[in-house]
Amino acid sequence: MSIATALPVGALLDERSRAEQETAEARRIYQILLENAEDMIVLSSFEEKVRFVSAASQRLTGWTPEEFLQLAPLSIFHPDDREMATLVHESMMAGKREHTFRYRMAQKNGEWRWVEEYARTYLDEATDQPLGYVGTVRDITALKSAEDAWMH
């Protein structure tokens, strides 16, 4: 190999190594963000398959992410809130890009907790069709109690 070809190959290898390091660093950053987010983050397809749940699920519900992924999707909603959850789901499948809604979420200990979810659809890059949603879920139990007290 001549010096003339060795230099470009070496530069390409350096560039590839730098790109791999940047990718690894980006993954570490995303992992840190997901593991330390106060709100629970959910990635779900419209085929009722929850694909990812952040570590905050354990703090918010008592279930680990692995346990939460095994739950039937509608089972996390209080029976009185399931119709609303179904309507939100259908609306997003039909093209509405985002929803913010409140509901009572099941807890591993059998209790219910008031939460607010901001859900936004994600699209197929090729067809621009909605594939599922990313939901950010936060505990609003204290807020809901204060609102209820104020209303009465």
Phi and psi in degrees as GROMACS dihedral restraints (atoms count N, CA, C in turn):
[ dihedral_restraints ]
;  ai    aj    ak    al  type     phi  dphi    fc
    3     4     5     6     1   -85.9    20    10
    4     5     6     7     1   162.7    20    10
    6     7     8     9     1   -62.7    20    10
    7     8     9    10     1   -32.8    20    10
    9    10    11    12     1   -62.7    20    10
   10    11    12    13     1   -35.6    20    10
   12    13    14    15     1   -91.7    20    10
   13    14    15    16     1   -26.0    20    10
   15    16    17    18     1   -66.3    20    10
   16    17    18    19     1   -38.7    20    10
   18    19    20    21     1   -64.4    20    10
   19    20    21    22     1   -48.3    20    10
   21    22    23    24     1   -63.4    20    10
   22    23    24    25     1   -38.1    20    10
   24    25    26    27     1   -65.0    20    10
   25    26    27    28     1   -43.3    20    10
   27    28    29    30     1   -61.4    20    10
   28    29    30    31     1   -40.7    20    10
   30    31    32    33     1   -64.8    20    10
   31    32    33    34     1   -40.1    20    10
   33    34    35    36     1   -64.1    20    10
   34    35    36    37     1   -41.2    20    10
   36    37    38    39     1   -65.5    20    10
   37    38    39    40     1   -40.9    20    10
   39    40    41    42     1   -61.9    20    10
   40    41    42    43     1   -42.3    20    10
   42    43    44    45     1   -64.4    20    10
   43    44    45    46     1   -42.8    20    10
   45    46    47    48     1   -63.5    20    10
   46    47    48    49     1   -44.1    20    10
   48    49    50    51     1   -61.9    20    10
   49    50    51    52     1   -42.7    20    10
   51    52    53    54     1   -63.5    20    10
   52    53    54    55     1   -42.2    20    10
   54    55    56    57     1   -64.5    20    10
   55    56    57    58     1   -40.5    20    10
   57    58    59    60     1   -65.0    20    10
   58    59    60    61     1   -39.1    20    10
   60    61    62    63     1   -65.6    20    10
   61    62    63    64     1   -41.7    20    10
   63    64    65    66     1   -64.5    20    10
   64    65    66    67     1   -39.7    20    10
   66    67    68    69     1   -64.6    20    10
   67    68    69    70     1   -44.2    20    10
   69    70    71    72     1   -62.6    20    10
   70    71    72    73     1   -41.0    20    10
   72    73    74    75     1   -65.0    20    10
   73    74    75    76     1   -41.5    20    10
   75    76    77    78     1   -62.1    20    10
   76    77    78    79     1   -41.4    20    10
   78    79    80    81     1   -62.5    20    10
   79    80    81    82     1   -42.5    20    10
   81    82    83    84     1   -61.8    20    10
   82    83    84    85     1   -42.3    20    10
   84    85    86    87     1   -62.6    20    10
   85    86    87    88     1   -48.5    20    10
   87    88    89    90     1   -60.3    20    10
   88    89    90    91     1   -41.5    20    10
   90    91    92    93     1   -63.0    20    10
   91    92    93    94     1   -44.0    20    10
   93    94    95    96     1   -61.7    20    10
   94    95    96    97     1   -44.6    20    10
   96    97    98    99     1   -60.9    20    10
   97    98    99   100     1   -47.3    20    10
   99   100   101   102     1   -65.3    20    10
  100   101   102   103     1   -40.1    20    10
  102   103   104   105     1   -71.7    20    10
  103   104   105   106     1   -24.3    20    10
  105   106   107   108     1  -111.0    20    10
  106   107   108   109     1     1.3    20    10
  108   109   110   111     1   -66.5    20    10
  109   110   111   112     1   135.2    20    10
  111   112   113   114     1   -68.1    20    10
  112   113   114   115     1   -39.1    20    10
  114   115   116   117     1   -82.5    20    10
  115   116   117   118     1   151.0    20    10
  117   118   119   120     1   -82.0    20    10
  118   119   120   121     1   132.8    20    10
  120   121   122   123     1  -112.3    20    10
  121   122   123   124     1   130.6    20    10
  123   124   125   126     1  -124.9    20    10
  124   125   126   127     1   133.6    20    10
  126   127   128   129     1  -116.4    20    10
  127   128   129   130     1   120.8    20    10
  129   130   131   132     1  -136.9    20    10
  130   131   132   133     1   144.1    20    10
  132   133   134   135     1   -86.7    20    10
  133   134   135   136     1   166.6    20    10
  135   136   137   138     1   -78.6    20    10
  136   137   138   139     1    -4.3    20    10
  138   139   140   141     1   -85.7    20    10
  139   140   141   142     1    20.0    20    10
  141   142   143   144     1    68.1    20    10
  142   143   144   145     1    21.8    20    10
  144   145   146   147     1  -107.1    20    10
  145   146   147   148     1   111.2    20    10
  147   148   149   150     1   -77.1    20    10
  148   149   150   151     1   122.5    20    10
  150   151   152   153     1   -97.1    20    10
  151   152   153   154     1   -25.9    20    10
  153   154   155   156     1  -154.4    20    10
  154   155   156   157     1   141.0    20    10
  156   157   158   159     1  -137.1    20    10
  157   158   159   160     1   133.1    20    10
  159   160   161   162     1   -74.5    20    10
  160   161   162   163     1   167.7    20    10
  162   163   164   165     1   -60.0    20    10
  163   164   165   166     1   -24.2    20    10
  165   166   167   168     1   -63.0    20    10
  166   167   168   169     1   -13.7    20    10
  168   169   170   171     1   -57.7    20    10
  169   170   171   172     1   -36.7    20    10
  171   172   173   174     1   -68.2    20    10
  172   173   174   175     1   -40.9    20    10
  174   175   176   177     1   -67.6    20    10
  175   176   177   178     1   -38.9    20    10
  177   178   179   180     1   -80.7    20    10
  178   179   180   181     1   -36.3    20    10
  180   181   182   183     1  -120.0    20    10
  181   182   183   184     1   -21.3    20    10
  183   184   185   186     1    96.1    20    10
  184   185   186   187     1   -18.7    20    10
  186   187   188   189     1   -89.7    20    10
  187   188   189   190     1   139.2    20    10
  189   190   191   192     1   -67.5    20    10
  190   191   192   193     1   162.6    20    10
  192   193   194   195     1   -55.4    20    10
  193   194   195   196     1   -39.7    20    10
  195   196   197   198     1   -64.4    20    10
  196   197   198   199     1   -41.0    20    10
  198   199   200   201     1   -67.8    20    10
  199   200   201   202     1   -42.3    20    10
  201   202   203   204     1   -60.6    20    10
  202   203   204   205     1   -39.7    20    10
  204   205   206   207     1   -63.9    20    10
  205   206   207   208     1   -19.9    20    10
  207   208   209   210     1   -86.4    20    10
  208   209   210   211     1   -11.0    20    10
  210   211   212   213     1   -74.7    20    10
  211   212   213   214     1   147.2    20    10
  213   214   215   216     1   -66.3    20    10
  214   215   216   217     1   133.6    20    10
  216   217   218   219     1   -50.9    20    10
  217   218   219   220     1   -47.6    20    10
  219   220   221   222     1   -75.7    20    10
  220   221   222   223     1   -14.2    20    10
  222   223   224   225     1   -67.0    20    10
  223   224   225   226     1   -20.3    20    10
  225   226   227   228     1   -78.3    20    10
  226   227   228   229     1   -14.9    20    10
  228   229   230   231     1   -92.3    20    10
  229   230   231   232     1   137.2    20    10
  231   232   233   234     1   -55.5    20    10
  232   233   234   235     1   142.7    20    10
  234   235   236   237     1   -50.6    20    10
  235   236   237   238     1   -35.7    20    10
  237   238   239   240     1   -73.0    20    10
  238   239   240   241     1   -14.1    20    10
  240   241   242   243     1  -105.4    20    10
  241   242   243   244     1    -3.1    20    10
  243   244   245   246     1   -68.1    20    10
  244   245   246   247     1   -37.4    20    10
  246   247   248   249     1   -63.1    20    10
  247   248   249   250     1   -43.3    20    10
  249   250   251   252     1   -62.2    20    10
  250   251   252   253     1   -42.5    20    10
  252   253   254   255     1   -62.1    20    10
  253   254   255   256     1   -39.5    20    10
  255   256   257   258     1   -65.9    20    10
  256   257   258   259     1   -41.1    20    10
  258   259   260   261     1   -64.3    20    10
  259   260   261   262     1   -40.4    20    10
  261   262   263   264     1   -62.8    20    10
  262   263   264   265     1   -45.7    20    10
  264   265   266   267     1   -58.3    20    10
  265   266   267   268     1   -48.3    20    10
  267   268   269   270     1   -63.0    20    10
  268   269   270   271     1   -40.3    20    10
  270   271   272   273     1   -61.5    20    10
  271   272   273   274     1   -42.4    20    10
  273   274   275   276     1   -69.5    20    10
  274   275   276   277     1   -38.3    20    10
  276   277   278   279     1   -62.5    20    10
  277   278   279   280     1   -31.8    20    10
  279   280   281   282     1   -81.3    20    10
  280   281   282   283     1    -5.4    20    10
  282   283   284   285     1   124.5    20    10
  283   284   285   286     1   -10.7    20    10
  285   286   287   288     1   -67.5    20    10
  286   287   288   289     1   127.5    20    10
  288   289   290   291     1   -78.7    20    10
  289   290   291   292     1   -30.0    20    10
  291   292   293   294     1  -151.6    20    10
  292   293   294   295     1   153.6    20    10
  294   295   296   297     1  -143.3    20    10
  295   296   297   298     1   147.1    20    10
  297   298   299   300     1  -123.8    20    10
  298   299   300   301     1   125.4    20    10
  300   301   302   303     1  -149.0    20    10
  301   302   303   304     1   157.8    20    10
  303   304   305   306     1  -113.2    20    10
  304   305   306   307     1   145.4    20    10
  306   307   308   309     1  -161.5    20    10
  307   308   309   310     1   169.5    20    10
  309   310   311   312     1   -95.3    20    10
  310   311   312   313     1   125.5    20    10
  312   313   314   315     1  -103.5    20    10
  313   314   315   316     1   136.5    20    10
  315   316   317   318     1   -63.0    20    10
  316   317   318   319     1   146.3    20    10
  318   319   320   321     1  -114.8    20    10
  319   320   321   322     1   150.9    20    10
  321   322   323   324     1   -57.9    20    10
  322   323   324   325     1   -31.8    20    10
  324   325   326   327     1   -81.0    20    10
  325   326   327   328     1     4.6    20    10
  327   328   329   330     1    93.4    20    10
  328   329   330   331     1    -7.0    20    10
  330   331   332   333     1   -86.6    20    10
  331   332   333   334     1   179.6    20    10
  333   334   335   336     1  -123.8    20    10
  334   335   336   337     1   146.3    20    10
  336   337   338   339     1  -130.6    20    10
  337   338   339   340     1   134.7    20    10
  339   340   341   342     1   -72.9    20    10
  340   341   342   343     1   131.8    20    10
  342   343   344   345     1  -134.6    20    10
  343   344   345   346     1   161.1    20    10
  345   346   347   348     1  -122.5    20    10
  346   347   348   349     1   133.1    20    10
  348   349   350   351     1  -119.6    20    10
  349   350   351   352     1   133.5    20    10
  351   352   353   354     1  -105.7    20    10
  352   353   354   355     1   116.6    20    10
  354   355   356   357     1  -116.9    20    10
  355   356   357   358     1   135.4    20    10
  357   358   359   360     1  -134.4    20    10
  358   359   360   361     1   134.9    20    10
  360   361   362   363     1   -71.9    20    10
  361   362   363   364     1   151.8    20    10
  363   364   365   366     1  -117.5    20    10
  364   365   366   367     1   149.7    20    10
  366   367   368   369     1  -113.8    20    10
  367   368   369   370     1   155.0    20    10
  369   370   371   372     1   -69.9    20    10
  370   371   372   373     1   126.1    20    10
  372   373   374   375     1   -62.9    20    10
  373   374   375   376     1   -33.1    20    10
  375   376   377   378     1   -79.9    20    10
  376   377   378   379     1   -40.4    20    10
  378   379   380   381     1  -106.6    20    10
  379   380   381   382     1   -11.3    20    10
  381   382   383   384     1    64.1    20    10
  382   383   384   385     1    18.8    20    10
  384   385   386   387     1   -88.9    20    10
  385   386   387   388     1   144.1    20    10
  387   388   389   390     1   -65.8    20    10
  388   389   390   391     1   130.5    20    10
  390   391   392   393     1  -105.4    20    10
  391   392   393   394     1   -30.1    20    10
  393   394   395   396     1  -178.8    20    10
  394   395   396   397     1  -157.5    20    10
  396   397   398   399     1  -144.8    20    10
  397   398   399   400     1   158.3    20    10
  399   400   401   402     1  -111.4    20    10
  400   401   402   403     1   124.2    20    10
  402   403   404   405     1  -113.9    20    10
  403   404   405   406     1   138.1    20    10
  405   406   407   408     1  -114.2    20    10
  406   407   408   409     1   117.9    20    10
  408   409   410   411     1  -115.1    20    10
  409   410   411   412     1   129.0    20    10
  411   412   413   414     1  -128.7    20    10
  412   413   414   415     1   149.2    20    10
  414   415   416   417     1   -72.8    20    10
  415   416   417   418     1   125.2    20    10
  417   418   419   420     1  -124.1    20    10
  418   419   420   421     1    22.8    20    10
  420   421   422   423     1   -55.1    20    10
  421   422   423   424     1   -48.7    20    10
  423   424   425   426     1   -64.7    20    10
  424   425   426   427     1   -42.2    20    10
  426   427   428   429     1   -61.8    20    10
  427   428   429   430     1   -44.6    20    10
  429   430   431   432     1   -62.9    20    10
  430   431   432   433     1   -40.9    20    10
  432   433   434   435     1   -62.1    20    10
  433   434   435   436     1   -43.5    20    10
  435   436   437   438     1   -64.5    20    10
  436   437   438   439     1   -42.1    20    10
  438   439   440   441     1   -63.2    20    10
  439   440   441   442     1   -44.1    20    10
  441   442   443   444     1   -63.2    20    10
  442   443   444   445     1   -40.7    20    10
  444   445   446   447     1   -65.0    20    10
  445   446   447   448     1   -39.5    20    10
  447   448   449   450     1   -67.9    20    10
  448   449   450   451     1   -36.0    20    10
  450   451   452   453     1   -73.3    20    10
  451   452   453   454     1   -22.9    20    10
